[in-house]
Amino acid sequence: MSQGLVDDTAAAAALGLARPVEPGSGPGPGRRVDARRVLRFLVRRPGLLLSVIVLVLVVLASFRPGLFTSRDPLTGVPSQNFRGPSGAHWFGTDELGRDVFSRVVHGAQLSLKATLIAVAVAFVVGSLIGLVAGFVGRWIDDVLMRFVDVLLSIPALFLSLALVTALGYGTVKVAVAVGIASVASFARVTRAEVLRVRQAVFVEASRSCGARWYSVLGRHVLPNAAGPVIVLATLDFGSSILAVSALSFLGYGAPPPAPEWGTLISDGRNYLANAWWLTALPGLAIAATVLATNRIARALDGEWSRQS
């Protein structure tokens, strides 16, 4: 009887049905090794470690701004207007005497909220379109991909402007417009990954064993196609911050005195000659966040897989 069990296992392995043992899926010691490897991976790349720290600080500022400042971002002292960066005011003060650092910290909540909504809309809608197109195929694939081609033919910022003009002003509407403008790239990547995984040997073996289509989709196609889409979502996070800030700069975001990052730069451009910090320091916060997310996405895309 044990000989029959060995033969069945060998046959299953030959058909590609045997599940490979994943590293780190065993007991506790394997997980500790993985944690050490992640730590070693970060320590050997100081730029990546700095990017992770910057992104963590931005996320903390968006959810707990009180950890960084106790000042009210909407209340100012007129007698202290246009004060340069100092120990009392790290980013200086604006024309109404409001602390710019406090406004940047509280503005992270609005900007990150809009960015998360935009990435979520692009991820869900684009992945769904690409999944249906790649898995179903036939004329549905042709129709959906022609729709994606139309979206790709329009510059993303122009499409966002058109959509936000139709939807109206506000943080959420700006986020939805930016998300819809990014749907096409997610649909393309998801479709390509689904087509690649659908032709794999283990998927064909699962179908030949009589597995249902939803079982094949949920157990094999989705987990193996999700990696590049998640990396794209990390990359899109940075570009969405720029797009949301650009629309806020143009006046489509939250109405004043809401301290959105793009609005802060727009308000400070009138005083650029004598108060450079009003635009330079909020712009530096945007640039640091975008560069950090792009560095993390690059590490997830290539460096970690090469080391693995």
Phi, psi and chi 1 to 4 in degrees:
 res  aa     phi    psi   chi1   chi2   chi3   chi4
   1 MET       -  -37.9 -174.6  171.6  178.9      -
   2 SER   -66.2  -33.2   59.3      -      -      -
   3 GLN   -65.2  -38.0 -179.1   64.2   31.2      -
   4 GLY   -64.9  -37.6      -      -      -      -
   5 LEU   -64.7  -40.8 -179.9   59.4      -      -
   6 VAL   -63.0  -42.2  171.6      -      -      -
   7 ASP   -64.1  -41.6  -67.4  -19.3      -      -
   8 ASP   -62.9  -41.0  -69.0  -17.7      -      -
   9 THR   -64.3  -42.1  -54.8      -      -      -
  10 ALA   -64.1  -40.2      -      -      -      -
  11 ALA   -65.9  -40.1      -      -      -      -
  12 ALA   -64.1  -39.7      -      -      -      -
  13 ALA   -65.4  -37.4      -      -      -      -
  14 ALA   -65.9  -33.4      -      -      -      -
  15 LEU   -81.7   -5.2  -72.6  173.2      -      -
  16 GLY    81.6   17.0      -      -      -      -
  17 LEU   -90.8  -20.2  -60.4  177.5      -      -
  18 ALA   -71.6  134.4      -      -      -      -
  19 ARG   -80.4  127.9  -66.9 -176.5  179.1  178.9
  20 PRO   -70.5  149.1   24.9  -32.5      -      -
  21 VAL   -77.1  120.8  178.7      -      -      -
  22 GLU   -82.7  140.4  -62.4  178.3   -2.4      -
  23 PRO   -66.0  136.0   20.6  -30.6      -      -
  24 GLY    83.9    1.0      -      -      -      -
  25 SER   -89.6   -2.5   60.8      -      -      -
  26 GLY   -84.0 -151.2      -      -      -      -
  27 PRO   -73.4 -170.6   22.7  -30.6      -      -
  28 GLY   -53.1  -45.1      -      -      -      -
  29 PRO   -55.6  -36.9  -26.4   33.7      -      -
  30 GLY   -63.5  -38.0      -      -      -      -
  31 ARG   -69.2  -35.2  -66.7  176.4 -176.9  173.4
  32 ARG   -66.0  -37.3  -73.2 -163.1  -65.0  -89.7
  33 VAL   -63.0  -42.3  170.9      -      -      -
  34 ASP   -61.5  -41.2  -77.0  -13.0      -      -
  35 ALA   -63.5  -41.3      -      -      -      -
  36 ARG   -64.8  -37.9  -69.8 -163.7 -154.5  100.4
  37 ARG   -66.4  -39.4 -162.9  174.8   75.8 -177.9
  38 VAL   -63.4  -44.8  170.6      -      -      -
  39 LEU   -62.4  -43.3 -176.4   59.8      -      -
  40 ARG   -64.2  -37.3 -172.3  163.7   56.4 -111.6
  41 PHE   -62.2  -40.3  179.3   78.0      -      -
  42 LEU   -73.2  -41.5  -69.8  174.2      -      -
  43 VAL   -64.3  -35.0  168.8      -      -      -
  44 ARG   -74.8   -8.3  -69.7  177.6  177.6  176.0
  45 ARG  -128.0   86.8  -67.2  162.5  176.4   80.9
  46 PRO   -61.0  -34.6   -6.5    9.9      -      -
  47 GLY   -63.6  -40.7      -      -      -      -
  48 LEU   -67.4  -40.5  177.0   59.5      -      -
  49 LEU   -62.7  -42.3 -177.4   60.0      -      -
  50 LEU   -63.6  -38.4  179.8   61.4      -      -
  51 SER   -63.4  -41.7  -60.1      -      -      -
  52 VAL   -62.6  -42.1  172.1      -      -      -
  53 ILE   -63.2  -44.0  -66.9  173.1      -      -
  54 VAL   -61.2  -45.5  168.3      -      -      -
  55 LEU   -66.0  -38.0 -164.9   58.6      -      -
  56 VAL   -63.9  -41.6  168.4      -      -      -
  57 LEU   -63.9  -39.4  -69.3  176.4      -      -
  58 VAL   -65.5  -41.9  171.0      -      -      -
  59 VAL   -64.8  -41.9  171.8      -      -      -
  60 LEU   -63.1  -40.8  -75.7  176.4      -      -
  61 ALA   -64.0  -34.3      -      -      -      -
  62 SER   -73.7  -31.1   62.6      -      -      -
  63 PHE   -98.0  -32.5  -73.4   99.8      -      -
  64 ARG  -133.3   72.5  -67.9  -66.9 -178.7   88.5
  65 PRO   -64.0  -22.5   20.7  -30.8      -      -
  66 GLY   -65.1  -16.8      -      -      -      -
  67 LEU   -70.2  -21.6  -65.8  175.6      -      -
  68 PHE  -109.9  -28.1  -61.1   90.7      -      -
  69 THR  -155.4  148.3  178.7      -      -      -
  70 SER  -110.3    3.2   58.5      -      -      -
  71 ARG   -79.3  151.4  -62.6  179.2 -175.0  -89.0
  72 ASP   -82.0  122.9 -172.0   -8.5      -      -
  73 PRO   -72.3  -13.4   27.1  -34.6      -      -
  74 LEU  -103.2  -10.5  -54.9  179.9      -      -
  75 THR  -107.8  130.5  -56.4      -      -      -
  76 GLY  -127.0  167.8      -      -      -      -
  77 VAL  -114.1  106.2 -178.9      -      -      -
  78 PRO   -56.3  -29.1  -25.2   34.3      -      -
  79 SER   -72.4  -12.6   60.4      -      -      -
  80 GLN  -111.6   28.1  -63.3 -176.8    2.1      -
  81 ASN   -74.0  151.7   61.8  -21.7      -      -
  82 PHE    56.8   38.4  -67.0  121.7      -      -
  83 ARG   -84.4  134.2  -61.3  -68.9  176.1   89.7
  84 GLY   -72.3  171.1      -      -      -      -
  85 PRO   -58.8  133.4  -24.0   33.7      -      -
  86 SER  -156.1 -176.7   62.5      -      -      -
  87 GLY   -66.0  -31.6      -      -      -      -
  88 ALA   -76.6  -37.4      -      -      -      -
  89 HIS  -131.6  100.6  -57.6  -78.7      -      -
  90 TRP   -60.0  -38.0  -69.2   -1.6      -      -
  91 PHE  -108.1   15.3  -75.2    8.5      -      -
  92 GLY    78.5 -170.5      -      -      -      -
  93 THR  -126.6  160.7   60.0      -      -      -
  94 ASP   -97.5 -165.0   61.8    4.8      -      -
  95 GLU   -67.2  -19.2   69.3  -82.7    8.6      -
  96 LEU  -104.2    6.4  -61.6  178.2      -      -
  97 GLY    80.8   16.0      -      -      -      -
  98 ARG   -83.4  144.0  -64.9  172.3  -64.4 -168.2
  99 ASP   -72.2  119.9 -175.4   68.3      -      -
 100 VAL   -70.6  -35.6  177.0      -      -      -
 101 PHE   -62.3  -41.8  177.5   75.1      -      -
 102 SER   -62.9  -38.4  174.3      -      -      -
 103 ARG   -70.0  -35.3  -70.5  175.9   64.3   76.5
 104 VAL   -67.3  -42.7  170.1      -      -      -
 105 VAL   -64.2  -47.7  169.3      -      -      -
 106 HIS   -71.3  -27.4  -75.5   80.7      -      -
 107 GLY   -68.9  -23.5      -      -      -      -
 108 ALA   -60.6  -32.9      -      -      -      -
 109 GLN   -64.3  -45.4 -176.0  176.2   18.7      -
 110 LEU   -68.3  -45.9  -67.8  172.7      -      -
 111 SER   -67.6  -41.7  -63.0      -      -      -
 112 LEU   -70.4  -35.7 -165.8   64.4      -      -
 113 LYS   -60.0  -47.0  170.7 -172.1  172.6 -176.9
 114 ALA   -64.1  -38.7      -      -      -      -
 115 THR   -66.1  -43.1  -57.2      -      -      -
 116 LEU   -63.3  -40.2  -70.9  175.1      -      -
 117 ILE   -64.2  -43.1  -66.1  174.4      -      -
 118 ALA   -62.5  -45.8      -      -      -      -
 119 VAL   -66.3  -38.7  173.3      -      -      -
 120 ALA   -63.9  -42.9      -      -      -      -
 121 VAL   -62.7  -47.5  169.4      -      -      -
 122 ALA   -64.1  -41.1      -      -      -      -
 123 PHE   -66.0  -48.6 -178.0   84.5      -      -
 124 VAL   -69.1  -52.3  172.5      -      -      -
 125 VAL   -67.8  -46.3  178.1      -      -      -
 126 GLY   -65.5  -42.1      -      -      -      -
 127 SER   -65.5  -37.9  -61.1      -      -      -
 128 LEU   -65.0  -43.3 -175.4   59.7      -      -
 129 ILE   -62.7  -47.5  -67.1  174.9      -      -
 130 GLY   -65.2  -35.7      -      -      -      -
 131 LEU   -66.4  -45.6 -178.0   63.1      -      -
 132 VAL   -65.3  -43.6  172.5      -      -      -
 133 ALA   -63.8  -42.4      -      -      -      -
 134 GLY   -77.6  -33.7      -      -      -      -
 135 PHE   -86.2  -38.6 -166.6   75.4      -      -
 136 VAL   -82.5  -47.5  177.8      -      -      -
 137 GLY    74.1 -154.3      -      -      -      -
 138 ARG    55.9 -143.9  -61.2 -169.9  -62.9  -86.6
 139 TRP   -70.1  -23.2   63.1  -90.6      -      -
 140 ILE   -65.8  -39.9  -64.6  178.8      -      -
 141 ASP   -61.0  -44.3 -176.5   15.6      -      -
 142 ASP   -62.8  -45.0  -65.8  -26.3      -      -
 143 VAL   -64.8  -47.3  171.5      -      -      -
 144 LEU   -65.8  -39.8  -68.7  177.0      -      -
 145 MET   -71.3  -30.1  -74.6  -57.8  102.3      -
 146 ARG   -67.6  -36.9  -64.0  -57.6   75.1   77.3
 147 PHE   -63.4  -41.1  171.1   71.4      -      -
 148 VAL   -65.2  -38.9  169.0      -      -      -
 149 ASP   -61.6  -37.8  -70.1  -20.1      -      -
 150 VAL   -63.1  -43.6  171.3      -      -      -
 151 LEU   -63.4  -39.7  -68.6  179.8      -      -
 152 LEU   -68.2  -24.4  -73.2  172.9      -      -
 153 SER   -75.8  -13.2   65.6      -      -      -
 154 ILE  -104.2  128.0  -54.0  172.9      -      -
 155 PRO   -55.5  138.6  -24.9   33.4      -      -
 156 ALA   -59.8  -41.0      -      -      -      -
 157 LEU   -68.0  -38.8 -174.0   57.2      -      -
 158 PHE   -65.3  -40.7  -70.1  165.0      -      -
 159 LEU   -64.8  -39.6 -177.9   57.0      -      -
 160 SER   -63.3  -41.0  -60.3      -      -      -
 161 LEU   -62.4  -43.6  -80.1  171.2      -      -
 162 ALA   -63.9  -41.9      -      -      -      -
 163 LEU   -69.0  -42.5  -69.1  171.8      -      -
 164 VAL   -71.0  -26.9   78.6      -      -      -
 165 THR   -67.5  -37.3  -57.3      -      -      -
 166 ALA   -75.3  -37.4      -      -      -      -
 167 LEU   -79.5  -33.4  -64.7  172.9      -      -
 168 GLY   112.2  176.9      -      -      -      -
 169 TYR   -87.1  159.6  -63.8    3.2      -      -
 170 GLY   133.3  156.7      -      -      -      -
 171 THR   -63.0  -47.4  -57.8      -      -      -
 172 VAL   -65.6  -40.3  175.7      -      -      -
 173 LYS   -68.8  -36.4  -65.7  175.5 -178.7  177.6
 174 VAL   -62.4  -42.4  164.3      -      -      -
 175 ALA   -63.9  -42.9      -      -      -      -
 176 VAL   -63.4  -41.5  171.7      -      -      -
 177 ALA   -62.9  -44.1      -      -      -      -
 178 VAL   -65.2  -39.0  171.6      -      -      -
 179 GLY   -64.5  -43.9      -      -      -      -
 180 ILE   -63.8  -36.1  -66.5  174.8      -      -
 181 ALA   -67.1  -19.0      -      -      -      -
 182 SER  -101.5    4.8  -57.2      -      -      -
 183 VAL   -63.5  -39.1  161.4      -      -      -
 184 ALA   -60.6  -41.8      -      -      -      -
 185 SER   -65.8  -38.9   56.1      -      -      -
 186 PHE   -66.5  -39.7  -79.7   88.4      -      -
 187 ALA   -63.5  -42.5      -      -      -      -
 188 ARG   -62.2  -49.0  -79.6  -73.0 -172.0 -176.6
 189 VAL   -66.0  -42.9  172.0      -      -      -
 190 THR   -63.2  -43.5  -55.6      -      -      -
 191 ARG   -61.2  -44.3  175.0 -179.2  176.8  -89.2
 192 ALA   -62.4  -41.1      -      -      -      -
 193 GLU   -69.7  -39.0  -71.6  -59.4  -50.1      -
 194 VAL   -64.9  -41.4  169.5      -      -      -
 195 LEU   -63.2  -38.1  -71.9  175.5      -      -
 196 ARG   -66.3  -47.1  178.8 -175.7   62.9   82.8
 197 VAL   -70.8  -34.4  175.0      -      -      -
 198 ARG   -62.1  -26.4 -164.4 -179.8   67.0  174.3
 199 GLN   -93.9    4.3  -61.3  171.5   -2.7      -
 200 ALA   -71.1  158.8      -      -      -      -
 201 VAL   -66.1  -40.9  175.6      -      -      -
 202 PHE   -68.5  -29.1   59.6   89.1      -      -
 203 VAL   -70.5  -43.1  173.8      -      -      -
 204 GLU   -63.1  -38.5  -64.0  -64.0  -28.1      -
 205 ALA   -65.8  -39.1      -      -      -      -
 206 SER   -64.6  -40.4  179.4      -      -      -
 207 ARG   -66.7  -39.2  -75.6  176.7  172.6  172.0
 208 SER   -66.9  -21.9   66.2      -      -      -
 209 CYS   -84.5   -1.0  -69.3      -      -      -
 210 GLY    92.0   18.0      -      -      -      -
 211 ALA   -68.1  144.7      -      -      -      -
 212 ARG   -68.7  157.2  -57.1  -79.8 -174.1  177.6
 213 TRP   -64.2  -37.2   66.6  -92.7      -      -
 214 TYR   -71.3  -28.3   50.3   81.9      -      -
 215 SER   -69.4  -42.3  176.2      -      -      -
 216 VAL   -63.0  -40.9  174.1      -      -      -
 217 LEU   -66.1  -45.7 -178.6   63.5      -      -
 218 GLY   -77.9  -34.7      -      -      -      -
 219 ARG   -93.6  -23.8  -64.0 -176.1   59.3 -175.0
 220 HIS  -121.7  -51.0  -60.5  -67.3      -      -
 221 VAL   -72.6  -53.6  176.3      -      -      -
 222 LEU   -60.7  -49.9  -79.1  178.6      -      -
 223 PRO   -61.1  -36.1  -22.3   34.4      -      -
 224 ASN   -83.7  -15.0  -71.5  -78.3      -      -
 225 ALA  -101.0   -4.8      -      -      -      -
 226 ALA   -78.5  -26.3      -      -      -      -
 227 GLY   -56.0  -59.5      -      -      -      -
 228 PRO   -61.2  -29.6  -23.6   33.8      -      -
 229 VAL   -69.8  -37.3 -175.8      -      -      -
 230 ILE   -67.1  -40.2  -66.7  174.7      -      -
 231 VAL   -62.0  -41.5  173.1      -      -      -
 232 LEU   -62.6  -37.3  177.7   61.9      -      -
 233 ALA   -63.1  -37.9      -      -      -      -
 234 THR   -65.6  -41.8  -49.8      -      -      -
 235 LEU   -65.4  -40.8  -81.6  171.8      -      -
 236 ASP   -67.7  -22.7 -169.7   66.7      -      -
 237 PHE   -59.6  -44.5 -170.5   85.7      -      -
 238 GLY   -67.2  -45.1      -      -      -      -
 239 SER   -66.9  -30.7   59.4      -      -      -
 240 SER   -69.7  -35.5  -65.6      -      -      -
 241 ILE   -60.3  -44.2  -69.4  176.1      -      -
 242 LEU   -64.1  -42.3  -70.0  176.7      -      -
 243 ALA   -67.0  -44.2      -      -      -      -
 244 VAL   -63.3  -42.4  168.2      -      -      -
 245 SER   -65.9  -36.8  -60.1      -      -      -
 246 ALA   -64.9  -43.4      -      -      -      -
 247 LEU   -68.2  -35.8  -67.3  177.7      -      -
 248 SER   -66.7  -37.2  -61.1      -      -      -
 249 PHE   -61.0  -36.1  178.1   85.2      -      -
 250 LEU   -80.5   -4.5  -64.4  174.7      -      -
 251 GLY    97.4   13.9      -      -      -      -
 252 TYR   -94.2   -5.2  -68.4  100.0      -      -
 253 GLY   -85.4 -151.9      -      -      -      -
 254 ALA   -64.6  141.7      -      -      -      -
 255 PRO   -68.5  152.1   24.9  -32.8      -      -
 256 PRO   -59.1  151.5  -20.2   31.4      -      -
 257 PRO   -93.4   27.3   34.9  -34.3      -      -
 258 ALA   -59.2  131.0      -      -      -      -
 259 PRO   -88.9   55.6   32.1  -32.5      -      -
 260 GLU   -66.8  150.3  -86.0 -170.3  -32.0      -
 261 TRP   -60.6  -44.9  -76.0   -9.1      -      -
 262 GLY   -64.7  -36.7      -      -      -      -
 263 THR   -66.3  -37.6  -54.8      -      -      -
 264 LEU   -60.9  -42.7  -66.4  178.8      -      -
 265 ILE   -67.6  -39.4  -62.3  176.0      -      -
 266 SER   -64.3  -40.8  178.2      -      -      -
 267 ASP   -68.7  -32.6  -67.2  -19.0      -      -
 268 GLY   -84.1  -11.8      -      -      -      -
 269 ARG   -68.1  -23.6   60.6  179.3  173.3  168.9
 270 ASN   -73.0  -15.6  -62.6  -36.0      -      -
 271 TYR  -119.2   27.1  -49.8  100.6      -      -
 272 LEU   -64.4  -30.0 -168.0   57.9      -      -
 273 ALA   -70.2  -37.6      -      -      -      -
 274 ASN  -115.5   -5.4   60.6  -23.9      -      -
 275 ALA  -143.0   71.2      -      -      -      -
 276 TRP   -62.4  -28.0   55.6  -90.9      -      -
 277 TRP   -67.5  -19.7   56.7   87.9      -      -
 278 LEU   -66.4  -28.5  -64.0 -177.7      -      -
 279 THR  -107.5  -36.4   53.8      -      -      -
 280 ALA   -68.0  -43.3      -      -      -      -
 281 LEU   -75.3  -42.6  -62.6 -178.7      -      -
 282 PRO   -61.8  -37.2  -25.2   35.1      -      -
 283 GLY   -63.8  -36.0      -      -      -      -
 284 LEU   -65.3  -36.8 -177.9   62.0      -      -
 285 ALA   -64.2  -42.1      -      -      -      -
 286 ILE   -64.3  -46.7  -64.3  174.3      -      -
 287 ALA   -62.0  -41.9      -      -      -      -
 288 ALA   -64.5  -39.9      -      -      -      -
 289 THR   -67.1  -42.8  -53.6      -      -      -
 290 VAL   -66.1  -44.8  172.7      -      -      -
 291 LEU   -64.0  -37.2  -69.7  174.7      -      -
 292 ALA   -65.2  -45.0      -      -      -      -
 293 THR   -65.9  -38.2   54.8      -      -      -
 294 ASN   -66.4  -37.8  -72.2  -14.0      -      -
 295 ARG   -66.8  -40.1 -179.9   65.4 -176.5   88.7
 296 ILE   -66.4  -41.5  -66.8  171.5      -      -
 297 ALA   -63.5  -38.8      -      -      -      -
 298 ARG   -65.2  -37.9 -167.9  176.9   67.9 -174.9
 299 ALA   -66.1  -41.4      -      -      -      -
 300 LEU   -67.3  -34.5  -69.1  174.6      -      -
 301 ASP   -74.7  -45.4 -173.5   23.8      -      -
 302 GLY  -121.6  -47.4      -      -      -      -
 303 GLU   -67.4  -43.7  -63.2  176.5   18.1      -
 304 TRP   -68.6  -39.5  177.3 -104.0      -      -
 305 SER   -67.9  -34.9   60.0      -      -      -
 306 ARG   -68.0  -37.4  -75.0 -164.0  -61.7  -90.8
 307 GLN   -70.1  -36.7  175.2  171.8  -62.2      -
 308 SER   -66.3      -  -58.2      -      -      -
